[in-house]
Amino acid sequence: MIRYFSADEVCLVSAPPMPNGVLGFDASNNLVEIWSASQAKEKQLPNIQYFEGVLVPGFVNTHCHLELSHLKDKIAQKTGIVGFVSEIMQSRQAGEVEIIAAMQAADALMFENGIIAVGDIANQSISKTIKSKSLIYYHTFVEIAGFNPAKAKEMMQQAQQVKQNFVPLLCSIVPHAPYSVSDALFEEIKSLADNAVLSIHNQESKAENDFFESKTGNFLSLYQRLGLNIDFFQPMAKSSLQSFLPKLAKTQNLLLVHNTFSHAEDIDFATAQHPHLYWCLCANANLYIENQLPDVNLLRQKEVKITLGTDSLASNTTLSVLAEMQTLKKHFQIPFEEILQWATLNGAQFLQIDKQVGSFEIGKKPGLNLLSNKNIDEQTILKRII
């Protein structure tokens, strides 16, 4: 039996919106019919559920840290990335029962908030059972770090074991950030033939660029605190993005996460260097940690592919793509159709699941969200229908 849904407007994402359009879903939530208002009237479609507002596909959260869910409200705000990383390292250890319960609640919260797919960072395999049972699609990014080149192979072996523990779930081994991955470790990552999609934290702080350009800034104190000898590191006189990007394969989708301090020359360099780049915005986490937002208008001007992420509950008050859209709309004039594409189809394309989700097209299983309005302001309410 087909269930029919309609609203004031149906936003297909991959095609122009349809006023009073009608969507037909089968019992498995596959989208099997799309009708204009006039076609639906002519065909006398039965039992159409009408809503006030806008129907949109399920959201894609391209950057999350489910493992850190137990740290909600435990990490101080606006300390900068070095302070944040230090607090995470001191606070992330907890009992398995507490961690699992927090992850289960976070998974349920994302589902309730209309999220249909997630790119999730993992440092261990504790989230496997939750992801296996979840109603959300997950691609896990097994995050690897190690700034000492002598330990590159050891770090890779550990990451390979974590990835193996996630079988049969989809995983990629990815670098944490430029300041935490040695050249030798980048080479190990580049050699992985089965990495379909990659992710890396990029230019989240000014200190990151300072370190790569001149070996100055707050990261020096972090390395000292960690007892790391970084005498081997020679500054590149280039930004972190321009320093690390050539070290990664150009054939795989690569998500640059945060981009808070990416400048025009960085974006130009990156787009010329890598043909499969996506730029993830985590606005609420940027404000939580650095109290600064990326130059979103510059990214739009450069016509890069933008996706949205929530980051973790250690750096955010909720896990809601709508909340990310609301923050961005509050600070930037972004057309609804454009920001909706960031929240849906662009993320699906990055995760290589756009044949299944991301837009309303027959044959997909895109989920179904109802937004109370297209303003994407504090009054906008989301209800998950499917």
N, C-alpha and C positions, 0 to 999 in steps of 0.2 A: 504493500500500500504506500502510495506517495503522499507525503505531507507537504502542504503548500504554505509558504510564508511571504508576506508582503509588508511594505512600510511606505512612509512618505517618499523615501528614496532608497534605491538599492544601488550600492557602489560596487561595481564589478571589479574595479582596480585595473584590469587589463583592457577595459573598454569604457566608453563614456557611461556615466551613471544613468539609471533608469527610474524616472519618477513613477512611483506606484508599481514598480516591477514585481514579478512573482518568481520565486525560486521553489523548485520541487526537489525534495530529498527522499531517497528510499529508506528502507528500514535500517540499513547499515550506515546511514548519514552520508551516502554518496550523492553528489549533486547530479541529478539526471534530467532536469528540465529548467529552462530559463525563458520567461515570457514577459513581453511588454504588457502594460496595463490594457491596451486595446486587444492584444492577442488573448490575454486571460479572460477578458469579458466575452470575446467572440467564442472561445472554447467552453465557456461556462465551467471553469475549473471549480471543483467542489471543495468545501471546507477550508477556504483560505484563512489563515490566521493573520490578521492585520495589526500592525504596530504603529504607534506614533514615533517618529524618529528616523534613523538611518540604519539600514542593515549593512554590515561590513564583514569580511572574512575574519577568521581567527587570526590573532596576532602572533608574530614570530619574535621571540626574545633571543637575540643572537649572542648575548653575553651575560652569563650568570655564574655564581659560585654557590651551588647548592650546599656544599660542605661547610660553608661559613654561616649557615642560617642560625646556628645557636649563639652567634655573637651579636644578635640584634640588641641595640641600645647599650652595648658594652664598650664600643669604641668611640673615643672622643671625636667631635666634629672639628673641621677646619684646622687640622694640625699640619696639613701638607703631606705629601706622599711619604716622606721619610718617617715622620711621626706615625703615620697610619701603618706603614709596613712594620715598624718596630712594635706597635701595640698588637698587631695581628700575630706576630711571632710569639709574643708573650702570652696571648690570651686564647689562641685557637685550640689548645689542648683541653679536652673535656671527656667525660665518660661516653662510651658508645651509645648507651641508652638515650642520653640527652641529645647527642648529635643526630641520631636517627629520628627521634621524635620531632626535632626542629626541622629536619629535611622533609619529613612527611607533611608537616604543616605548611611548609613553604611550597611544596609541590601542589597541595590542595589549593593554596592561595593563588598560585599562578593559573591553575585551571579555572577557578572562579573568576579571575580577572581576564578571561577570554584568550589566554595564551594557548596556542595549539602546538608550538614547537619551540625548543630551547637548544641553544648552543651552550653547554655547561662545562666550566673548568673543573678539573678534578686532580688532586694530588695523591689520592688513594682510591681504593675500589669500594669504599663503604656505601656509596650511593647506588650500587648496582641493583640491589633488590627493589628499591623504590622506583628506579627508572624502568625496571622490567615490568612492574605492575602498574605503572602510571598510565593515565589516559592521554598524557602529553608525549609527543615524539621528542626524544633526546638524541643529540649528537654530542658525545663526550670528548672534550679536549684534555688529554692527559698532559698536564703542564710539567715542564722540565726546567730546572734551574741549576746553575753551577758556573760560577765566574772563574773558578780555577781550572785552566785548560788541562791540567794533569788528571783531573777527575772526570773528564768528558765521557769516556767509555763506561765508567762505573755508573754515572748518572743515567746514561742511555739504557744500560741493562736494567736498572731499577724501573725506569719508565716503561720499558718493554714488558716487564712483569706485571705492572699495574694494568697495562693495556690488555694483556692476556687474561687477566682476571675478569675483565669486562665482557669477554666473548660470551654470547654472540652479538652483543650490542655494538653499534658503530662507534669507533674511536679514532682519533688522530693524536699523535704525539706532537706537542707544540712548544715553542719557546715561551717562557714567562714574559720576559721584557729584555730590552737591549742591555740594561745595566746589570742583569743577573745571568747572562748567558755568554760564555766564552766563544771565541772564534772556532775553537775545536768542537764545541758542542753544536754550534750552528752547522758545521760541516756534517756532524752525525745526523742532525735533523734533515738536512738537505738530501742525504743519501737514502732516506726512507722512501721507497717506491710506492708504498700503499697509503701514504698520507693524501687523502682526497681533498681535504680542506684544512686550512691552517688559521691560527689566531695568535695575535701577540699584543700585549699592552704597549701602546705607543704614545710617547710625548705627553704623559699624564702630568708632568710637572716641569717647571723651568729648570730645576736642578738636574733633570735628565739631560737636557741639552747642554747645560754648563759642563757636566762631566765629560761628555764626548768632545765638546769643542775645545776645552782648555784644562780638563782634569781639575776643576774647581767645584765648589758648591757643597750642598748638604749631604750628597751621597758619600763624600769622604768620611764623614762622621759615622755614617751607617756601616761602612766597611770596617772601620776601626772598632765599632761596637761589636761587630760580628767576628772580629779577630781575623779578618781576611787580609792577606798581604797582596796588594795590587800593584807592586812595583813593576810587574810585567806590562801593565796597561799603558799604552801610549795614546794621548789624545789625538783625534783625527782632524781637528780644526773644521769639523763638519757637525751638523746636527745629528742626533741619535738616529733619526729615520734615514738620513742619507748615509750613515755609517753602516747600519745593519741590513738594509733592504737588499743590496746585491748578494748577500750571503744566503738568501732563501731562493728556492726554485721558483721560476716564473710560470710554471705550467699549472700550478694549483691555485684554487681560490684562496685568497689571503685576507683575513679580517684585521684591520688596524683598529684597536679599541682605545677609546677616549679622545686622543688627538687634540687635547686641550691647548697645547702649545705648538701646534703645527702651523707653519707660516706658508705664504704663497710659494716660496722657492722649494719648500719641502713637498708640497702637493704637486708642483710641476715636475720635480725630480721623480717622485713616486709614480705618477701616471705614465711618465716616459719609460720608466724602468720596468714596471710590472703591469701586464695586461689584464690581470684578474683581481683587482683590488676592490675591497669594500671598506667603508669607513663607518665604524660603529660609534654612535653617540650614547653616552650614559649620563644624561644631564644632571639628574638628581645626585648621583655619586660624585660627579665633578664638584658640585656645590658642597656636598658633605665633606669632601676631602680637601680640595684646594680653594673652595669658594670662588671658582671661576669657571666660565663656560667656554667651549671651543668657539672659534670664529665660524659660526654656522653659515652666515651669509657668504663668506669666502668659499667654503666647501660647495655651496649651492652655485655660486658663480663659476667655479671650476667644473661643475657638472659631474662630480664624482658620484658613485653609487653609495648612498647612505642607508644604514640600517640602525635599529634601536636596540639597546640593551638595558637591563635593570641593574647590572652588577649584583652585589650580594646584600644580604640584610646586615652585614657588618658595615656597609657604606651607604645604606639606603633605609628608608623607613617602611618601604613596602616593595613588593615585586609586581609592578603593574606597568605594562607598556603604555596604557592610557595616561598614567601619571607622568611618564616621560614625555609624551606628546603635549600634555598640559603645560609642563614647565617650559618646553621649547617654544610653544605658541605664546606663552606669557612674555618671552624675551625677544622673539623674532616673528616677523610677519611671513608666515609660511602658509600657502594655500592648503586647504583641507585635503584635496586629492593628492598633493605632493607628499605631505607628511603621512597620509594613509599608506602610500606606496612604500615609504620607509619602514612602516610598522608591519607590513605584510609581504608583498611580492619580492622586494629586494632581499629581505632576510631569507625567504624561501629559496631564492636563486643562489644566494651564498651557500646555504646548506645543501644545495643540489636536490631539493625536494619540491621544486616549483611545478612538477607535473602532478603533484598530489595536493599541495596547499598554496596559499598566497593570493588567490584571486577566485572569483566566482566564474568557473568554466565547467562545462559539462564533462563529467568523468573524474573530477577532482573530489576530494573529501576535505573541504576547506574550513569546516567549522562555521559557526554563525553567531555573530555578535550584534546586539542592538545598542546603538548610541542614541541618547536622548536628543542630541543636536549636533550640528557640524561645527559649532564654535570652538570646541575643545578648550573649554575654560573650566573654572571651578564648579560650575553648575552642570557640566556634562556628566551623565551617569551611564555606566555600561551594564548591560545584562547579557549574560551568555545564554543563547537559545539552544545551540547544539555544541 
